[in-house]
Each structure stands twice: as C-alpha cells, then as structure tokens.
Amino acid sequence: MSAPQAIKNLEDFKNFIAEDKLSIVDFWASWCGPCITIAPWFKEQAEKYPEIKFGKVDVDENDEASAHAKIQCMPTFKAYKGGELLKTIEGADKDEITKIFTMDANKLKEEATKEKTEKEALKKLEENVSMVKEKDEFDNFTKEAKTTCINFYVKDYKEEVDTLHSNLCKAVADEANTLFTKENTARCDLRANGKLGNDLNITTLPCMKIYNNGVEIVSLEDNCIEEAKKIMTLDNEAITKKVEEVKAEKERLANLVKQIDEKDEYMNLIKGDGLVVVDYYATWCGPCIRFAPTFVKIADMPEYKDVKFIKIDCDKNTEAKTHANVGCFPTFKLWKNEKELGNLEGASKDKLIELINEHK
C-alpha cells in the first residue's frame, strides 16, 4: 500500500507532475481544519488507486510550489498528466475529487481544453463590465440616480455562481439587451477584493445587489438574473414599494431566529416541551457567518412552524456555551425538556435538516 508522496520543493513538484501518468496533488496547510479532516480519506484513495500518483504539498513549507501552482485557498487539489494541468478543485469536496479517480485522463484533458477556451472567452466579455474594488468606488456607482446592479462572485466556487457571472457578462455585451448595460452593471471579484465583501457583509453566493439613488432595493441570492430583470424595469413608485417590502421581510426573518444572550432565558427555552434548535456560533468564525442565512431559511420552512430556532453568540453567552459543552463552531444542538436530543458539529444544511426531521 502507498501513501501520498510529500513534495518538499519546487524541483520535486515539477518532476512529480511531469510523468506521463495521472498525478493528483493536495495543497494543504497544518492550520487548515478541512485539510486535516480530509487527509486520512486522501491517503485511503492513494491505497485504493495505485495506478494514480498521489502527492501532498505543505504550502507553508513549500511556498515555491504553491506559488507556481497559483494556490489561492486550502485545500486545493490539482490533477496533472505530463506536466499539464487537467483539473483544479478548491475545497475538500470528496465527490468532485472522486470523479478524477474514475475519469479517463484523455477525457480530463478534453475538459481542461474546453474550460480554458471558455475562460478565455469570458475574460473578453468581462471587459464590458466594470470592476468595483473599494468602498468608495461602490458608493459612487450605486448613488447614481438610476437603478444599478452589482454581482459579487468567486470564480470556480459554485456552478451557479459561475453561471450567473457568465450570463451577466454576456447580457452586458449583447447590444440588443437594454436592461443590463455598461452604465448600470458592475462586478466584484471577492477573491481579489474580499475587504469590500466584508464591508458589505456578503455572507453567501450567488449575490447580486440592486440599488437606486444610493438605496439598496434588494439583495438577490436565487434566480438572480430573472428577478433582476423585473426590478431593473421598475419605476420610482414601484421601487419605493419594493424597498418597503424587502425591509418588512428582513424584519420578519430576523424575528424567526432570536439571539439569546442571558443564561436564564436560554435555560427556560430549552426546558420547554417543544423542540428547540440552537445554533452555537462565534462572530469570528467564517463558516458560522456564512451559514447564518441558511439557518434562517431552515427556520422559515413551513414544516418547522412548531419548532423554535435560537442562536447563541458563545463569546457573549459563555454560560450557555459551557452548559452545552460546545467544542467547535458552529455547533447545532436540539433540546426538549432540557434533554439534548441530537447535535451536529459543522455547517451542513442537509445534515441539520435530517437531524431536525429525526426529532420533530
């Protein structure tokens, strides 16, 4: 049985991927939780597929190789053959990585060539859509006395994000289109301009924000293009009405998940005879913040109208954190009559729904 080969320097990396054999390299960091979690599974795959070369690059110890491979996040998995890059997967996505093991190398090469052609075409289309990089640029663009939209994206993050970005760029480049133009449409690459995303509290993708005269009309996350088309045609009176509707909806959703900062109130809630789902989170935890809108959406599902959803900021309500013996963030626990019925560590919508259905 073979373990993944540790690649110590740039020369070793180049030699490793140069062989005319499918090679998969895991770029990882010792401080990266998902990297550590997926490592045993990656080792198992190396033993399962001896015909494939498996390698690992510690990005802190071999920064030359990680820079050469243009690594931007951890973990990143890259597939090569004969020195040619065939596929890149960012994140610990076992399903996508497994596809590489079972796919013919020539097929991977064909897909890589197609993807490269599509990216080159998209790059030309992007020239028609201005890039907003800083808060001042964003404010100047959105305060104009017209309806404007900005699409926030990270390339290769999710298929729906890439599709929205591509479709919007195509629409702007299409002279027959009058809704999305060079004058009223902009984009923000959050990988390159993450500070602006933080300033605007962008927590989920896709995300398209639409403004009029400096006022946010709506922030779209689903079916963005079609919904945006409707809003871009609204007159001032309809825009005012839409802003009021969106504000009311935000207030309704905010009331679905109450934050509990006092231990006594927390204890009274979990002592009740109804099911209570608690999100134990920290404000400095990226996955916690990104999952927060999803938690609200789950709370809003009709089948959970009799379930109470609350959240605990574990830096504020330390006593609740201690009571629940929370060891990582986010952690979700289900309570009824002060009895813990189930728990989930990590942000997974499907697993949380499955857990709630098991006990509701």
Summary of the structure (lengths in Angstrom):
residues: 360
radius of gyration: 23.7
end to end distance: 45.7
largest distance: 69.8
contacts: 1071
relative contact order: 0.07
helix: 46%
strand: 22%
